[in-house]
């Protein structure tokens, strides 16, 4: 089964971009993050293929 996942987060001017990336990394295992400036805010996103990047999220959900 081929799975492609994209995680995207808004970064408002009052937020620290590095902390947003760290928060994404806590639940999603990806290597490359792309940052886009969209005027009033920025967007950070990453994409990955396969089930491995979702393992952190799966483990967190199982603990709850």
Secondary structure, 3 states (H helix, E strand, C coil): CCCEEEEEEEEECCCCHHHHHHHHHHHCCCCCCEEEECCCEEEEEEEEECCHHHHHHHHHHHHC
